[in-house]
Amino acid sequence: MQQFSEHQVDGVVVIAASGAVDMLSAPELQNMMSAAADRHPAGLILDMTEVDFLGTAGMEVLMTTRKQLGENTRFAVVADGPATSRPMTIMGLADYIELFSSLDVALGDFTG
């Protein structure tokens, strides 16, 4: 079952995803990411620690969100492992989006 949730830590919006981020679930994720971006947060982190499949539709959401946020808002993805960080690196997304191995590390970098 696909699931997304959102919370804030010191002005940084954290959206957590689990399961597969593919063409079926990507529209829901895009809606959440766009709604968060529209609030102009200090930063936005997508936590994909519990994601077991990241398809091209999911990667498109990441690039759309990066563009929507612009240069003044930090955006990062927590992705570690073959299901998430590897496809992002292969597709070149890691050149445009900050990658962190854990949410704690990402939040420490954003709020520290």
Backbone as XML, in Angstrom:
<?xml version="1.0"?>
<chain id="A" units="angstrom">
  <residue number="1" name="MET">
    <atom name="N" x="0.845" y="-1.193" z="0.000"/>
    <atom name="CA" x="0.000" y="0.000" z="0.000"/>
    <atom name="C" x="0.883" y="1.246" z="0.000"/>
  </residue>
  <residue number="2" name="GLN">
    <atom name="N" x="0.586" y="2.140" z="-0.898"/>
    <atom name="CA" x="1.340" y="3.387" z="-1.013"/>
    <atom name="C" x="0.920" y="4.341" z="0.095"/>
  </residue>
  <residue number="3" name="GLN">
    <atom name="N" x="1.907" y="5.016" z="0.646"/>
    <atom name="CA" x="1.577" y="5.924" z="1.728"/>
    <atom name="C" x="2.533" y="7.108" z="1.731"/>
  </residue>
  <residue number="4" name="PHE">
    <atom name="N" x="1.969" y="8.293" z="1.925"/>
    <atom name="CA" x="2.754" y="9.507" z="2.066"/>
    <atom name="C" x="2.303" y="10.218" z="3.330"/>
  </residue>
  <residue number="5" name="SER">
    <atom name="N" x="3.242" y="10.812" z="4.024"/>
    <atom name="CA" x="2.901" y="11.598" z="5.208"/>
    <atom name="C" x="3.793" y="12.824" z="5.241"/>
  </residue>
  <residue number="6" name="GLU">
    <atom name="N" x="3.365" y="13.821" z="5.991"/>
    <atom name="CA" x="4.111" y="15.083" z="6.054"/>
    <atom name="C" x="4.205" y="15.569" z="7.487"/>
  </residue>
  <residue number="7" name="HIS">
    <atom name="N" x="5.367" y="16.104" z="7.843"/>
    <atom name="CA" x="5.536" y="16.800" z="9.116"/>
    <atom name="C" x="6.604" y="17.875" z="8.944"/>
  </residue>
  <residue number="8" name="GLN">
    <atom name="N" x="6.751" y="18.721" z="9.952"/>
    <atom name="CA" x="7.742" y="19.796" z="9.886"/>
    <atom name="C" x="8.723" y="19.690" z="11.025"/>
  </residue>
  <residue number="9" name="VAL">
    <atom name="N" x="9.973" y="20.065" z="10.732"/>
    <atom name="CA" x="11.014" y="20.130" z="11.744"/>
    <atom name="C" x="11.744" y="21.453" z="11.540"/>
  </residue>
  <residue number="10" name="ASP">
    <atom name="N" x="11.582" y="22.376" z="12.480"/>
    <atom name="CA" x="12.258" y="23.682" z="12.423"/>
    <atom name="C" x="12.078" y="24.384" z="11.075"/>
  </residue>
  <residue number="11" name="GLY">
    <atom name="N" x="10.849" y="24.411" z="10.572"/>
    <atom name="CA" x="10.564" y="25.110" z="9.321"/>
    <atom name="C" x="10.859" y="24.318" z="8.058"/>
  </residue>
  <residue number="12" name="VAL">
    <atom name="N" x="11.427" y="23.124" z="8.218"/>
    <atom name="CA" x="11.709" y="22.255" z="7.074"/>
    <atom name="C" x="10.560" y="21.260" z="6.945"/>
  </residue>
  <residue number="13" name="VAL">
    <atom name="N" x="9.970" y="21.199" z="5.758"/>
    <atom name="CA" x="8.890" y="20.243" z="5.508"/>
    <atom name="C" x="9.514" y="18.904" z="5.128"/>
  </residue>
  <residue number="14" name="VAL">
    <atom name="N" x="9.063" y="17.850" z="5.802"/>
    <atom name="CA" x="9.535" y="16.494" z="5.512"/>
    <atom name="C" x="8.344" y="15.679" z="5.025"/>
  </residue>
  <residue number="15" name="ILE">
    <atom name="N" x="8.447" y="15.171" z="3.809"/>
    <atom name="CA" x="7.430" y="14.271" z="3.272"/>
    <atom name="C" x="8.056" y="12.883" z="3.205"/>
  </residue>
  <residue number="16" name="ALA">
    <atom name="N" x="7.404" y="11.942" z="3.864"/>
    <atom name="CA" x="7.901" y="10.566" z="3.887"/>
    <atom name="C" x="7.061" y="9.718" z="2.936"/>
  </residue>
  <residue number="17" name="ALA">
    <atom name="N" x="7.744" y="8.912" z="2.158"/>
    <atom name="CA" x="7.075" y="8.014" z="1.217"/>
    <atom name="C" x="7.430" y="6.576" z="1.561"/>
  </residue>
  <residue number="18" name="SER">
    <atom name="N" x="6.522" y="5.665" z="1.250"/>
    <atom name="CA" x="6.825" y="4.247" z="1.439"/>
    <atom name="C" x="6.214" y="3.459" z="0.291"/>
  </residue>
  <residue number="19" name="GLY">
    <atom name="N" x="6.737" y="2.264" z="0.096"/>
    <atom name="CA" x="6.247" y="1.415" z="-0.984"/>
    <atom name="C" x="6.863" y="1.790" z="-2.312"/>
  </residue>
  <residue number="20" name="ALA">
    <atom name="N" x="6.064" y="1.713" z="-3.366"/>
    <atom name="CA" x="6.542" y="2.015" z="-4.714"/>
    <atom name="C" x="6.146" y="3.433" z="-5.107"/>
  </residue>
  <residue number="21" name="VAL">
    <atom name="N" x="7.101" y="4.165" z="-5.667"/>
    <atom name="CA" x="6.805" y="5.482" z="-6.232"/>
    <atom name="C" x="6.897" y="5.300" z="-7.743"/>
  </residue>
  <residue number="22" name="ASP">
    <atom name="N" x="5.722" y="5.085" z="-8.340"/>
    <atom name="CA" x="5.649" y="4.753" z="-9.758"/>
    <atom name="C" x="4.534" y="5.555" z="-10.418"/>
  </residue>
  <residue number="23" name="MET">
    <atom name="N" x="4.132" y="5.170" z="-11.621"/>
    <atom name="CA" x="3.137" y="5.951" z="-12.345"/>
    <atom name="C" x="1.772" y="5.959" z="-11.654"/>
  </residue>
  <residue number="24" name="LEU">
    <atom name="N" x="1.500" y="5.004" z="-10.802"/>
    <atom name="CA" x="0.226" y="4.975" z="-10.077"/>
    <atom name="C" x="0.232" y="5.908" z="-8.871"/>
  </residue>
  <residue number="25" name="SER">
    <atom name="N" x="1.362" y="5.990" z="-8.178"/>
    <atom name="CA" x="1.423" y="6.787" z="-6.952"/>
    <atom name="C" x="2.032" y="8.170" z="-7.157"/>
  </residue>
  <residue number="26" name="ALA">
    <atom name="N" x="2.740" y="8.374" z="-8.245"/>
    <atom name="CA" x="3.429" y="9.653" z="-8.477"/>
    <atom name="C" x="2.495" y="10.868" z="-8.470"/>
  </residue>
  <residue number="27" name="PRO">
    <atom name="N" x="1.273" y="10.783" z="-9.048"/>
    <atom name="CA" x="0.401" y="11.960" z="-9.009"/>
    <atom name="C" x="0.072" y="12.422" z="-7.586"/>
  </residue>
  <residue number="28" name="GLU">
    <atom name="N" x="-0.173" y="11.469" z="-6.682"/>
    <atom name="CA" x="-0.456" y="11.823" z="-5.284"/>
    <atom name="C" x="0.765" y="12.482" z="-4.640"/>
  </residue>
  <residue number="29" name="LEU">
    <atom name="N" x="1.942" y="11.921" z="-4.910"/>
    <atom name="CA" x="3.166" y="12.515" z="-4.372"/>
    <atom name="C" x="3.380" y="13.910" z="-4.948"/>
  </residue>
  <residue number="30" name="GLN">
    <atom name="N" x="3.132" y="14.083" z="-6.241"/>
    <atom name="CA" x="3.308" y="15.395" z="-6.866"/>
    <atom name="C" x="2.392" y="16.425" z="-6.219"/>
  </residue>
  <residue number="31" name="ASN">
    <atom name="N" x="1.152" y="16.029" z="-5.934"/>
    <atom name="CA" x="0.216" y="16.938" z="-5.282"/>
    <atom name="C" x="0.725" y="17.376" z="-3.915"/>
  </residue>
  <residue number="32" name="MET">
    <atom name="N" x="1.246" y="16.427" z="-3.133"/>
    <atom name="CA" x="1.778" y="16.763" z="-1.810"/>
    <atom name="C" x="3.001" y="17.663" z="-1.917"/>
  </residue>
  <residue number="33" name="MET">
    <atom name="N" x="3.902" y="17.347" z="-2.842"/>
    <atom name="CA" x="5.131" y="18.126" z="-2.998"/>
    <atom name="C" x="4.803" y="19.545" z="-3.470"/>
  </residue>
  <residue number="34" name="SER">
    <atom name="N" x="3.869" y="19.672" z="-4.405"/>
    <atom name="CA" x="3.483" y="20.987" z="-4.916"/>
    <atom name="C" x="2.819" y="21.827" z="-3.829"/>
  </residue>
  <residue number="35" name="ALA">
    <atom name="N" x="1.950" y="21.195" z="-3.038"/>
    <atom name="CA" x="1.292" y="21.911" z="-1.941"/>
    <atom name="C" x="2.328" y="22.405" z="-0.936"/>
  </residue>
  <residue number="36" name="ALA">
    <atom name="N" x="3.312" y="21.579" z="-0.632"/>
    <atom name="CA" x="4.376" y="21.983" z="0.295"/>
    <atom name="C" x="5.206" y="23.114" z="-0.304"/>
  </residue>
  <residue number="37" name="ALA">
    <atom name="N" x="5.544" y="23.008" z="-1.579"/>
    <atom name="CA" x="6.357" y="24.040" z="-2.242"/>
    <atom name="C" x="5.621" y="25.374" z="-2.285"/>
  </residue>
  <residue number="38" name="ASP">
    <atom name="N" x="4.309" y="25.327" z="-2.459"/>
    <atom name="CA" x="3.506" y="26.552" z="-2.515"/>
    <atom name="C" x="3.523" y="27.325" z="-1.200"/>
  </residue>
  <residue number="39" name="ARG">
    <atom name="N" x="3.867" y="26.643" z="-0.105"/>
    <atom name="CA" x="3.944" y="27.307" z="1.200"/>
    <atom name="C" x="5.309" y="27.968" z="1.427"/>
  </residue>
  <residue number="40" name="HIS">
    <atom name="N" x="6.207" y="27.842" z="0.481"/>
    <atom name="CA" x="7.551" y="28.440" z="0.549"/>
    <atom name="C" x="8.274" y="28.101" z="1.857"/>
  </residue>
  <residue number="41" name="PRO">
    <atom name="N" x="8.505" y="26.805" z="2.092"/>
    <atom name="CA" x="9.188" y="26.415" z="3.329"/>
    <atom name="C" x="10.668" y="26.784" z="3.274"/>
  </residue>
  <residue number="42" name="ALA">
    <atom name="N" x="11.307" y="26.750" z="4.440"/>
    <atom name="CA" x="12.754" y="26.986" z="4.495"/>
    <atom name="C" x="13.492" y="25.899" z="3.718"/>
  </residue>
  <residue number="43" name="GLY">
    <atom name="N" x="12.935" y="24.707" z="3.723"/>
    <atom name="CA" x="13.510" y="23.582" z="2.990"/>
    <atom name="C" x="12.477" y="22.488" z="2.857"/>
  </residue>
  <residue number="44" name="LEU">
    <atom name="N" x="12.720" y="21.581" z="1.927"/>
    <atom name="CA" x="11.821" y="20.457" z="1.690"/>
    <atom name="C" x="12.665" y="19.201" z="1.533"/>
  </residue>
  <residue number="45" name="ILE">
    <atom name="N" x="12.322" y="18.185" z="2.326"/>
    <atom name="CA" x="13.039" y="16.913" z="2.273"/>
    <atom name="C" x="12.031" y="15.816" z="1.958"/>
  </residue>
  <residue number="46" name="LEU">
    <atom name="N" x="12.335" y="15.012" z="0.958"/>
    <atom name="CA" x="11.543" y="13.820" z="0.669"/>
    <atom name="C" x="12.297" y="12.633" z="1.233"/>
  </residue>
  <residue number="47" name="ASP">
    <atom name="N" x="11.698" y="11.991" z="2.224"/>
    <atom name="CA" x="12.318" y="10.829" z="2.870"/>
    <atom name="C" x="11.837" y="9.557" z="2.175"/>
  </residue>
  <residue number="48" name="MET">
    <atom name="N" x="12.746" y="8.934" z="1.415"/>
    <atom name="CA" x="12.406" y="7.703" z="0.695"/>
    <atom name="C" x="13.055" y="6.474" z="1.329"/>
  </residue>
  <residue number="49" name="THR">
    <atom name="N" x="13.305" y="6.548" z="2.637"/>
    <atom name="CA" x="13.913" y="5.426" z="3.356"/>
    <atom name="C" x="13.089" y="4.154" z="3.207"/>
  </residue>
  <residue number="50" name="GLU">
    <atom name="N" x="11.751" y="4.287" z="3.200"/>
    <atom name="CA" x="10.861" y="3.120" z="3.136"/>
    <atom name="C" x="10.358" y="2.830" z="1.721"/>
  </residue>
  <residue number="51" name="VAL">
    <atom name="N" x="10.953" y="3.463" z="0.708"/>
    <atom name="CA" x="10.551" y="3.223" z="-0.681"/>
    <atom name="C" x="11.304" y="2.006" z="-1.214"/>
  </residue>
  <residue number="52" name="ASP">
    <atom name="N" x="10.568" y="1.068" z="-1.797"/>
    <atom name="CA" x="11.224" y="-0.129" z="-2.336"/>
    <atom name="C" x="11.283" y="-0.150" z="-3.858"/>
  </residue>
  <residue number="53" name="PHE">
    <atom name="N" x="10.667" y="0.870" z="-4.513"/>
    <atom name="CA" x="10.787" y="0.991" z="-5.966"/>
    <atom name="C" x="10.598" y="2.457" z="-6.343"/>
  </residue>
  <residue number="54" name="LEU">
    <atom name="N" x="11.525" y="2.983" z="-7.133"/>
    <atom name="CA" x="11.429" y="4.354" z="-7.634"/>
    <atom name="C" x="11.442" y="4.296" z="-9.150"/>
  </residue>
  <residue number="55" name="GLY">
    <atom name="N" x="10.286" y="4.558" z="-9.758"/>
    <atom name="CA" x="10.165" y="4.532" z="-11.211"/>
    <atom name="C" x="10.434" y="5.888" z="-11.826"/>
  </residue>
  <residue number="56" name="THR">
    <atom name="N" x="10.406" y="5.945" z="-13.144"/>
    <atom name="CA" x="10.677" y="7.206" z="-13.835"/>
    <atom name="C" x="9.638" y="8.263" z="-13.504"/>
  </residue>
  <residue number="57" name="ALA">
    <atom name="N" x="8.386" y="7.859" z="-13.271"/>
    <atom name="CA" x="7.352" y="8.833" z="-12.894"/>
    <atom name="C" x="7.694" y="9.479" z="-11.559"/>
  </residue>
  <residue number="58" name="GLY">
    <atom name="N" x="8.248" y="8.702" z="-10.646"/>
    <atom name="CA" x="8.669" y="9.242" z="-9.356"/>
    <atom name="C" x="9.844" y="10.198" z="-9.502"/>
  </residue>
  <residue number="59" name="MET">
    <atom name="N" x="10.778" y="9.860" z="-10.379"/>
    <atom name="CA" x="11.927" y="10.739" z="-10.604"/>
    <atom name="C" x="11.490" y="12.046" z="-11.262"/>
  </residue>
  <residue number="60" name="GLU">
    <atom name="N" x="10.461" y="11.961" z="-12.102"/>
    <atom name="CA" x="9.926" y="13.165" z="-12.730"/>
    <atom name="C" x="9.335" y="14.104" z="-11.672"/>
  </residue>
  <residue number="61" name="VAL">
    <atom name="N" x="8.692" y="13.533" z="-10.654"/>
    <atom name="CA" x="8.166" y="14.333" z="-9.541"/>
    <atom name="C" x="9.313" y="15.099" z="-8.864"/>
  </residue>
  <residue number="62" name="LEU">
    <atom name="N" x="10.433" y="14.441" z="-8.683"/>
    <atom name="CA" x="11.579" y="15.084" z="-8.029"/>
    <atom name="C" x="12.084" y="16.272" z="-8.844"/>
  </residue>
  <residue number="63" name="MET">
    <atom name="N" x="12.213" y="16.097" z="-10.147"/>
    <atom name="CA" x="12.708" y="17.194" z="-10.990"/>
    <atom name="C" x="11.688" y="18.327" z="-11.074"/>
  </residue>
  <residue number="64" name="THR">
    <atom name="N" x="10.403" y="17.996" z="-11.147"/>
    <atom name="CA" x="9.356" y="19.014" z="-11.170"/>
    <atom name="C" x="9.391" y="19.828" z="-9.875"/>
  </residue>
  <residue number="65" name="THR">
    <atom name="N" x="9.556" y="19.138" z="-8.760"/>
    <atom name="CA" x="9.610" y="19.813" z="-7.462"/>
    <atom name="C" x="10.840" y="20.709" z="-7.372"/>
  </residue>
  <residue number="66" name="ARG">
    <atom name="N" x="11.983" y="20.217" z="-7.855"/>
    <atom name="CA" x="13.220" y="21.028" z="-7.834"/>
    <atom name="C" x="12.989" y="22.334" z="-8.599"/>
  </residue>
  <residue number="67" name="LYS">
    <atom name="N" x="12.373" y="22.244" z="-9.771"/>
    <atom name="CA" x="12.110" y="23.434" z="-10.584"/>
    <atom name="C" x="11.094" y="24.348" z="-9.907"/>
  </residue>
  <residue number="68" name="GLN">
    <atom name="N" x="10.064" y="23.756" z="-9.322"/>
    <atom name="CA" x="9.006" y="24.534" z="-8.679"/>
    <atom name="C" x="9.544" y="25.319" z="-7.480"/>
  </residue>
  <residue number="69" name="LEU">
    <atom name="N" x="10.459" y="24.724" z="-6.730"/>
    <atom name="CA" x="11.004" y="25.387" z="-5.548"/>
    <atom name="C" x="11.937" y="26.533" z="-5.915"/>
  </residue>
  <residue number="70" name="GLY">
    <atom name="N" x="12.584" y="26.438" z="-7.061"/>
    <atom name="CA" x="13.532" y="27.472" z="-7.458"/>
    <atom name="C" x="14.848" y="27.341" z="-6.704"/>
  </residue>
  <residue number="71" name="GLU">
    <atom name="N" x="15.712" y="28.301" z="-6.924"/>
    <atom name="CA" x="17.065" y="28.233" z="-6.353"/>
    <atom name="C" x="17.136" y="28.644" z="-4.889"/>
  </residue>
  <residue number="72" name="ASN">
    <atom name="N" x="16.090" y="29.320" z="-4.382"/>
    <atom name="CA" x="16.167" y="29.870" z="-3.034"/>
    <atom name="C" x="15.699" y="28.919" z="-1.938"/>
  </residue>
  <residue number="73" name="THR">
    <atom name="N" x="15.133" y="27.787" z="-2.306"/>
    <atom name="CA" x="14.659" y="26.821" z="-1.319"/>
    <atom name="C" x="15.441" y="25.523" z="-1.474"/>
  </residue>
  <residue number="74" name="ARG">
    <atom name="N" x="16.004" y="25.069" z="-0.371"/>
    <atom name="CA" x="16.747" y="23.804" z="-0.416"/>
    <atom name="C" x="15.796" y="22.634" z="-0.559"/>
  </residue>
  <residue number="75" name="PHE">
    <atom name="N" x="16.219" y="21.676" z="-1.366"/>
    <atom name="CA" x="15.446" y="20.459" z="-1.583"/>
    <atom name="C" x="16.409" y="19.292" z="-1.530"/>
  </residue>
  <residue number="76" name="ALA">
    <atom name="N" x="16.040" y="18.287" z="-0.770"/>
    <atom name="CA" x="16.891" y="17.105" z="-0.666"/>
    <atom name="C" x="16.031" y="15.850" z="-0.614"/>
  </residue>
  <residue number="77" name="VAL">
    <atom name="N" x="16.667" y="14.750" z="-0.930"/>
    <atom name="CA" x="16.020" y="13.445" z="-0.886"/>
    <atom name="C" x="16.857" y="12.535" z="-0.006"/>
  </residue>
  <residue number="78" name="VAL">
    <atom name="N" x="16.180" y="11.835" z="0.894"/>
    <atom name="CA" x="16.839" y="10.805" z="1.690"/>
    <atom name="C" x="16.646" y="9.503" z="0.926"/>
  </residue>
  <residue number="79" name="ALA">
    <atom name="N" x="17.748" y="9.005" z="0.398"/>
    <atom name="CA" x="17.697" y="7.789" z="-0.415"/>
    <atom name="C" x="18.991" y="7.031" z="-0.213"/>
  </residue>
  <residue number="80" name="ASP">
    <atom name="N" x="18.869" y="5.787" z="0.188"/>
    <atom name="CA" x="20.048" y="4.977" z="0.420"/>
    <atom name="C" x="19.754" y="3.556" z="-0.034"/>
  </residue>
  <residue number="81" name="GLY">
    <atom name="N" x="20.454" y="3.111" z="-1.032"/>
    <atom name="CA" x="20.243" y="1.733" z="-1.462"/>
    <atom name="C" x="19.899" y="1.615" z="-2.926"/>
  </residue>
  <residue number="82" name="PRO">
    <atom name="N" x="19.846" y="0.378" z="-3.401"/>
    <atom name="CA" x="19.663" y="0.120" z="-4.830"/>
    <atom name="C" x="18.300" y="0.531" z="-5.372"/>
  </residue>
  <residue number="83" name="ALA">
    <atom name="N" x="17.268" y="0.611" z="-4.531"/>
    <atom name="CA" x="15.934" y="0.935" z="-5.023"/>
    <atom name="C" x="15.728" y="2.432" z="-5.238"/>
  </residue>
  <residue number="84" name="THR">
    <atom name="N" x="16.548" y="3.264" z="-4.576"/>
    <atom name="CA" x="16.312" y="4.710" z="-4.649"/>
    <atom name="C" x="17.535" y="5.507" z="-5.094"/>
  </residue>
  <residue number="85" name="SER">
    <atom name="N" x="18.601" y="5.457" z="-4.317"/>
    <atom name="CA" x="19.752" y="6.302" z="-4.664"/>
    <atom name="C" x="20.432" y="5.846" z="-5.954"/>
  </residue>
  <residue number="86" name="ARG">
    <atom name="N" x="20.444" y="4.555" z="-6.222"/>
    <atom name="CA" x="21.106" y="4.070" z="-7.438"/>
    <atom name="C" x="20.420" y="4.574" z="-8.712"/>
  </residue>
  <residue number="87" name="PRO">
    <atom name="N" x="19.077" y="4.424" z="-8.847"/>
    <atom name="CA" x="18.463" y="4.960" z="-10.068"/>
    <atom name="C" x="18.601" y="6.484" z="-10.177"/>
  </residue>
  <residue number="88" name="MET">
    <atom name="N" x="18.554" y="7.187" z="-9.043"/>
    <atom name="CA" x="18.711" y="8.643" z="-9.085"/>
    <atom name="C" x="20.100" y="9.028" z="-9.584"/>
  </residue>
  <residue number="89" name="THR">
    <atom name="N" x="21.095" y="8.291" z="-9.149"/>
    <atom name="CA" x="22.466" y="8.564" z="-9.569"/>
    <atom name="C" x="22.659" y="8.222" z="-11.049"/>
  </residue>
  <residue number="90" name="ILE">
    <atom name="N" x="22.142" y="7.074" z="-11.471"/>
    <atom name="CA" x="22.264" y="6.643" z="-12.866"/>
    <atom name="C" x="21.591" y="7.637" z="-13.804"/>
  </residue>
  <residue number="91" name="MET">
    <atom name="N" x="20.430" y="8.165" z="-13.397"/>
    <atom name="CA" x="19.666" y="9.098" z="-14.248"/>
    <atom name="C" x="20.200" y="10.529" z="-14.159"/>
  </residue>
  <residue number="92" name="GLY">
    <atom name="N" x="21.184" y="10.760" z="-13.285"/>
    <atom name="CA" x="21.781" y="12.087" z="-13.184"/>
    <atom name="C" x="21.059" y="13.040" z="-12.256"/>
  </residue>
  <residue number="93" name="LEU">
    <atom name="N" x="20.039" y="12.576" z="-11.551"/>
    <atom name="CA" x="19.304" y="13.451" z="-10.640"/>
    <atom name="C" x="20.157" y="13.904" z="-9.465"/>
  </residue>
  <residue number="94" name="ALA">
    <atom name="N" x="21.128" y="13.099" z="-9.098"/>
    <atom name="CA" x="21.994" y="13.454" z="-7.970"/>
    <atom name="C" x="22.819" y="14.703" z="-8.264"/>
  </residue>
  <residue number="95" name="ASP">
    <atom name="N" x="22.907" y="15.092" z="-9.539"/>
    <atom name="CA" x="23.620" y="16.322" z="-9.895"/>
    <atom name="C" x="22.777" y="17.563" z="-9.591"/>
  </residue>
  <residue number="96" name="TYR">
    <atom name="N" x="21.472" y="17.393" z="-9.456"/>
    <atom name="CA" x="20.553" y="18.520" z="-9.266"/>
    <atom name="C" x="19.861" y="18.528" z="-7.907"/>
  </residue>
  <residue number="97" name="ILE">
    <atom name="N" x="19.834" y="17.389" z="-7.250"/>
    <atom name="CA" x="19.121" y="17.245" z="-5.990"/>
    <atom name="C" x="20.076" y="16.674" z="-4.949"/>
  </residue>
  <residue number="98" name="GLU">
    <atom name="N" x="20.114" y="17.312" z="-3.790"/>
    <atom name="CA" x="20.975" y="16.814" z="-2.707"/>
    <atom name="C" x="20.461" y="15.458" z="-2.226"/>
  </residue>
  <residue number="99" name="LEU">
    <atom name="N" x="21.387" y="14.517" z="-2.057"/>
    <atom name="CA" x="21.048" y="13.191" z="-1.547"/>
    <atom name="C" x="21.678" y="13.000" z="-0.172"/>
  </residue>
  <residue number="100" name="PHE">
    <atom name="N" x="20.904" y="12.432" z="0.729"/>
    <atom name="CA" x="21.408" y="12.113" z="2.062"/>
    <atom name="C" x="21.094" y="10.657" z="2.358"/>
  </residue>
  <residue number="101" name="SER">
    <atom name="N" x="21.906" y="10.040" z="3.206"/>
    <atom name="CA" x="21.735" y="8.621" z="3.513"/>
    <atom name="C" x="20.708" y="8.380" z="4.617"/>
  </residue>
  <residue number="102" name="SER">
    <atom name="N" x="20.409" y="9.417" z="5.421"/>
    <atom name="CA" x="19.403" y="9.263" z="6.476"/>
    <atom name="C" x="18.719" y="10.598" z="6.729"/>
  </residue>
  <residue number="103" name="LEU">
    <atom name="N" x="17.530" y="10.533" z="7.296"/>
    <atom name="CA" x="16.781" y="11.746" z="7.610"/>
    <atom name="C" x="17.514" y="12.573" z="8.669"/>
  </residue>
  <residue number="104" name="ASP">
    <atom name="N" x="18.105" y="11.901" z="9.654"/>
    <atom name="CA" x="18.843" y="12.620" z="10.697"/>
    <atom name="C" x="19.981" y="13.444" z="10.114"/>
  </residue>
  <residue number="105" name="VAL">
    <atom name="N" x="20.713" y="12.865" z="9.181"/>
    <atom name="CA" x="21.828" y="13.571" z="8.544"/>
    <atom name="C" x="21.301" y="14.768" z="7.741"/>
  </residue>
  <residue number="106" name="ALA">
    <atom name="N" x="20.220" y="14.552" z="7.005"/>
    <atom name="CA" x="19.625" y="15.629" z="6.197"/>
    <atom name="C" x="19.138" y="16.772" z="7.087"/>
  </residue>
  <residue number="107" name="LEU">
    <atom name="N" x="18.392" y="16.441" z="8.131"/>
    <atom name="CA" x="17.879" y="17.483" z="9.027"/>
    <atom name="C" x="19.009" y="18.216" z="9.727"/>
  </residue>
  <residue number="108" name="GLY">
    <atom name="N" x="20.047" y="17.496" z="10.113"/>
    <atom name="CA" x="21.205" y="18.135" z="10.742"/>
    <atom name="C" x="21.858" y="19.123" z="9.807"/>
  </residue>
  <residue number="109" name="ASP">
    <atom name="N" x="21.936" y="18.774" z="8.538"/>
    <atom name="CA" x="22.537" y="19.664" z="7.538"/>
    <atom name="C" x="21.645" y="20.865" z="7.266"/>
  </residue>
  <residue number="110" name="PHE">
    <atom name="N" x="20.339" y="20.659" z="7.247"/>
    <atom name="CA" x="19.390" y="21.742" z="6.953"/>
    <atom name="C" x="19.246" y="22.706" z="8.126"/>
  </residue>
  <residue number="111" name="THR">
    <atom name="N" x="19.175" y="22.160" z="9.342"/>
    <atom name="CA" x="18.853" y="22.994" z="10.497"/>
    <atom name="C" x="20.076" y="23.341" z="11.339"/>
  </residue>
  <residue number="112" name="GLY">
    <atom name="N" x="21.167" y="22.652" z="11.098"/>
    <atom name="CA" x="22.371" y="22.845" z="11.912"/>
    <atom name="C" x="23.068" y="24.094" z="11.533"/>
  </residue>
</chain>
